[in-house]
């Protein structure tokens, strides 16, 4: 005789509900937060990746998000995480509208520039692409690299 098997199907919402389930009508131990409200804080990231193609291209705007993402280009033993900064900029095609651009530090120079800038939400930031330049010395002398510059104006300096 065959064995009866029960299959339970769950949805993503069931998984979320289970993660934040309350025991006996109480908020989980050690927490003063109502986790149902936490989902209201999650916003869709509608930014587009900024990838300059020509020397002299740049963007500037207000920093609305700072984070990091994993790079598929990291060498063995190298930290695969790279900084990301999302800027809210004026849309040049629709005056008066805003557009969000995500700047990702995949290249070594842009990665270093973003890390050094240490942008915070609310700061004004500009990023400019200076084109490809040859490495001047060392093991890789003569090879091209993508050269970027970053300028930042702290929110605290502009709000006084």
C-alpha positions in Angstrom: 0.0 0.0 0.0 1.3 3.5 -0.9 2.2 6.0 1.7 0.1 9.2 1.8 2.0 12.4 1.4 0.8 15.8 2.3 2.1 18.8 0.3 1.8 22.2 1.7 2.2 25.1 -0.6 3.3 28.5 0.8 3.4 31.9 -0.7 5.9 34.6 -0.3 3.4 36.4 2.0 3.1 33.3 4.1 6.9 33.3 4.5 6.9 37.0 5.5 4.0 36.5 7.9 5.9 33.5 9.5 9.0 35.6 9.9 7.2 38.3 11.8 4.6 36.1 13.6 3.6 37.2 17.0 3.6 34.7 19.8 0.4 34.8 22.0 -0.4 38.3 20.6 2.8 39.8 21.9 5.6 41.5 20.0 8.6 39.1 19.8 10.8 39.1 22.9 13.4 41.8 23.1 11.7 44.1 20.6 9.6 47.2 21.0 8.8 47.4 17.3 5.7 46.4 15.5 7.1 44.5 12.6 4.0 44.8 10.4 4.9 48.5 10.0 8.4 47.6 8.9 7.1 46.4 5.5 5.6 49.9 5.0 9.2 51.2 5.1 10.4 49.1 2.1 10.6 51.1 -1.1 11.3 49.9 -4.6 14.6 51.0 -6.0 13.6 52.7 -9.3 17.1 54.0 -10.0 18.9 53.4 -13.2 22.6 52.5 -13.4 24.8 55.4 -14.5 27.3 54.3 -17.1 29.1 57.2 -18.9 30.3 56.6 -22.4 32.0 59.8 -23.3 34.8 61.8 -21.7 33.4 64.7 -19.8 30.0 63.2 -18.9 28.9 63.7 -15.3 25.9 63.8 -13.0 25.1 65.7 -9.8 22.3 65.4 -7.4 21.2 64.7 -3.8 22.3 61.5 -2.3 19.1 59.4 -1.5 20.7 56.0 -0.8 24.1 54.7 0.1 25.0 51.0 0.0 27.1 48.3 -1.6 26.7 45.5 -4.0 28.6 42.4 -5.0 30.9 42.6 -8.0 31.3 39.6 -10.3 34.6 41.0 -11.3 36.5 40.7 -8.0 39.7 38.8 -8.1 40.3 35.8 -5.9 40.9 37.0 -2.3 39.6 40.5 -3.1 36.6 41.9 -1.3 33.8 41.5 -3.9 31.7 44.3 -2.3 31.7 47.7 -4.1 30.1 51.0 -2.9 26.9 52.3 -4.5 25.4 55.8 -4.2 22.0 56.7 -5.6 21.5 60.3 -6.7 18.3 62.1 -7.3 19.0 64.5 -10.2 17.1 66.9 -12.4 15.8 65.1 -15.5 17.4 66.9 -18.5 14.7 65.6 -20.8 11.8 66.6 -18.6 12.5 70.0 -16.8 11.0 70.0 -13.4 11.1 66.2 -13.1 13.6 64.2 -11.1 15.4 61.0 -12.1 17.4 58.6 -9.9 20.8 57.3 -11.0 22.8 54.6 -9.2 26.6 55.1 -9.3 28.4 51.7 -8.8 32.1 51.6 -8.0 33.0 48.7 -10.2 36.3 50.2 -11.5 39.2 50.7 -9.1 39.3 54.5 -9.4 35.5 55.0 -9.0 35.5 52.6 -6.1 38.2 54.5 -4.3 36.6 57.9 -5.1 33.2 56.8 -3.7 34.8 55.3 -0.6 36.9 58.4 0.0 33.8 60.7 -0.4 31.9 58.7 2.2 28.6 60.1 1.0 25.6 60.3 3.4 22.0 60.7 2.6 21.2 64.3 2.0 24.7 65.3 0.7 25.0 66.9 -2.7 27.3 64.9 -4.9 28.8 65.2 -8.4 30.6 62.4 -10.4 32.5 63.1 -13.5 34.1 60.7 -16.0 37.4 61.9 -17.5 37.8 59.1 -20.0 40.4 56.5 -20.2 44.0 57.3 -19.2 47.1 55.2 -19.4 48.6 53.9 -16.1 51.9 55.8 -15.8 54.1 53.3 -14.0 54.4 49.9 -12.4 53.5 46.4 -13.6 50.6 47.6 -15.7 52.2 50.8 -17.1 50.6 51.8 -20.4 47.3 49.9 -19.8 44.2 52.1 -19.8 42.0 52.7 -16.8 38.7 54.6 -16.5 39.4 57.9 -14.6 36.6 59.5 -12.5 36.4 62.3 -10.0 33.9 62.9 -7.2 33.0 66.1 -5.4 30.8 66.2 -2.3 29.1 69.0 -0.4 27.9 67.8 3.0 24.2 68.3 3.8 25.2 69.8 7.2 27.2 72.5 5.5 24.4 73.6 3.2 21.6 73.6 5.8 22.9 76.4 8.0 
